[in-house]
Amino acid sequence: MIAEYILSLDPLALLRAMPGTAAQGIIWGIMAVGVYITFRILDFPDLTVDGSLATGAAAAVMLIQGGMSPALSLVFALLAGMAAGLVTGLLHTGLGIPGILAGILTQVSLYSVNLGIMGKSNQGISLTQQGLVASSRYVSGDGRALFFLELIAGCLVLVAVVYCFFGTETGAAIRATGCNPQMARAQGINTDVAKVLALTLSNGLVGLCGGILAQYQGAADVNMGRGAIVIGLAAVIISEVIFGKLCAGRKMAFACTLAAVFVGAVLYYVAYALVLWLRMPSDYMKLFSALVVALFLAVPYLKDRRAAKRRS
Amino acid sequence: MGYMLEIQNIHKTFHKGTINEKKALDGVNLRLDPGDFVTIIGGNGAGKSTTLNAIAGTWFVDEGKIIIDGADITNLPEHRRAAYLGRVFQDPMTGTAATMSIEENMAIAARRGKRRGLRWGISRKEREEYKKKLGALGLGLEARISTKVGLLSGGQRQAVTLLMAALRRPKVLLLDEHTAALDPKTAAKVLEISDRIIEENQLTALMVTHNMRDAIAHGNRLIMMHEGRIIYDVSGEEKRNLKVADLMRKFEEASGGELDNDRMILG
């Protein structure tokens, strides 16, 4: 029976799935960079992203339906995401609501906002729509190589922009706020402003990702962001496990880390494709992702505790 | 000339109206001339660090006024007061950002009180200047300028924090038991660096310590606090002639009892 199962698996099918898998991974990498900014740089577990991803998608799809060029619609996807992040930031810093709760409040309210934007739970883009920035049609067509080239180049530009931003005075202030808020305030940094900025920037990237993703799938869905935070975290953690040592201590360590996040996201989707290919029920994928994230988050803690036990 | 720091009758009670209510500051008045270097001693809960935190704006005082060089800062938030202040904390971890390099930490301190925009976070010229300043510490840190601060020892971190505090000449330097977490040899070295930085930049400084000998040996003025009040204030000739025994007697007089505080190091 096992032999039968193995024989029934088609290696070519896995291979055929790879371009789409890679494209999706790269697009989700944009979102993962946003998660990296809040989770790692700001040290703020931001749950807004589950909502802001769909907000970006909804904004892009509705604008495209209304006749806007798909490329321009992404600007508004970015802005919509930024607005969501701004709200979380203000809830947290202005009203003193704990970070996780502030994110959840925004996320929940965005569900209604997203329904409001779309008028129903999902909206599609016409099959004949021209000029999409990304589309599942592109990964199988003749222009495949060019599409991937453009996608990768776009992401490298994004890495460069984020890298440069965090090298500026304002970026350094955000990094200091995430690392040691007491030190930041003692050096005259308004830590509230720094947090709001980082949350706005992060969710802007998530909204942008949502907009591109909607174009890729040809539709936006109110549920498309559910569990997005886990995918983002998985990408960040996979990248750290594999490339952490490789990036550390380099001259451009941070740029290297950001690029690695994209690779992490692609690897996550490769694992996803593998699970589907093995015909495991895809319903369990979210459970599987959560377990992987929990495991990798626990490893440093458990290592510490074991080391402490050995010392005593 | 006016005072560099003027504290007028500040009060602070923590956890007001609860079973944990604690009157931390009970009418503190203090005036510092430019260039004054004041050491503060006192037992646990005397209000030493609380006074420094009141000046730094960790929270707002319940009553009273804080004026720095003529500017009333009583209602300014902590990050805006930073323009006037340099701070070094008891815990060496507190004063620096561990995941950032020495030069990045210094560049952040160099922009204290300035608008932070989208210019690059550190310039080549600055880097050279920092190397020079680090070299003067004599700890070999000038060669490790891009090392993450988290990899430095406690003493090295305090030395860097001191440099950062003085990078933009503060109106008042606040040293909050900044050698308490260090071993005696390192503590002596950091104190020596503190003295030099204060002297070179002619800073006005407040230094909290629980080491009576250090309190006597450093600065031109000494105050003793007890139960949220200043109970003894001595400067000039009288301070120079002060002995640890005098301080102990003074402390017993004021507190009306035996010195039973094991955190107060007699020297």
Contacts between the chains, C-beta under 8 A, distances in Angstrom:
chain1	res1	chain2	res2	distance
A	165	B	118	7.8
A	167	B	120	6.1
A	167	B	121	5.5
A	168	B	117	7.3
A	168	B	118	4.8
A	168	B	119	6.3
A	168	B	120	6.1
A	168	B	121	5.6
A	169	B	111	6.0
A	169	B	116	3.9
A	169	B	117	5.8
A	169	B	118	7.2
A	169	B	119	5.6
A	169	B	120	7.7
A	169	B	121	5.2
A	170	B	116	5.2
A	170	B	117	6.5
A	170	B	118	6.1
A	171	B	121	6.7
A	172	B	100	7.5
A	172	B	104	6.2
A	172	B	107	6.8
A	172	B	108	5.7
A	172	B	116	7.7
A	172	B	121	4.1
A	172	B	122	8.0
A	173	B	108	7.1
A	173	B	116	5.2
A	175	B	97	7.1
A	175	B	99	7.4
A	175	B	100	6.2
A	175	B	104	8.0
A	176	B	97	4.7
A	176	B	100	6.6
A	176	B	108	5.5
A	179	B	97	4.2
A	179	B	98	6.2
A	179	B	99	4.8
A	179	B	100	6.4
A	180	B	93	7.7
A	180	B	94	7.2
A	180	B	96	7.1
A	180	B	97	4.7
A	180	B	98	6.8
A	182	B	89	7.7
A	182	B	94	5.5
A	183	B	94	6.4
A	183	B	95	5.9
A	183	B	96	6.0
A	183	B	97	5.5
A	184	B	79	7.8
A	184	B	97	7.4
A	184	B	108	7.8
A	185	B	78	4.7
A	185	B	79	4.8
A	185	B	82	6.7
A	186	B	56	7.2
A	186	B	78	7.6
A	186	B	82	5.8
A	186	B	85	7.7
A	186	B	87	4.7
A	186	B	95	7.2
A	187	B	82	6.0
A	187	B	108	5.2
A	187	B	109	5.3
A	187	B	111	7.6
A	187	B	112	5.0
A	187	B	164	7.3
A	188	B	79	5.4
A	188	B	80	7.4
A	188	B	82	3.6
A	188	B	83	5.8
A	188	B	111	7.3
A	188	B	112	4.2
A	188	B	113	5.2
A	188	B	114	7.7
A	189	B	79	5.9
A	189	B	82	8.0
A	189	B	108	7.3
A	189	B	116	7.4
A	190	B	77	7.9
A	190	B	79	4.9
A	191	B	79	7.0
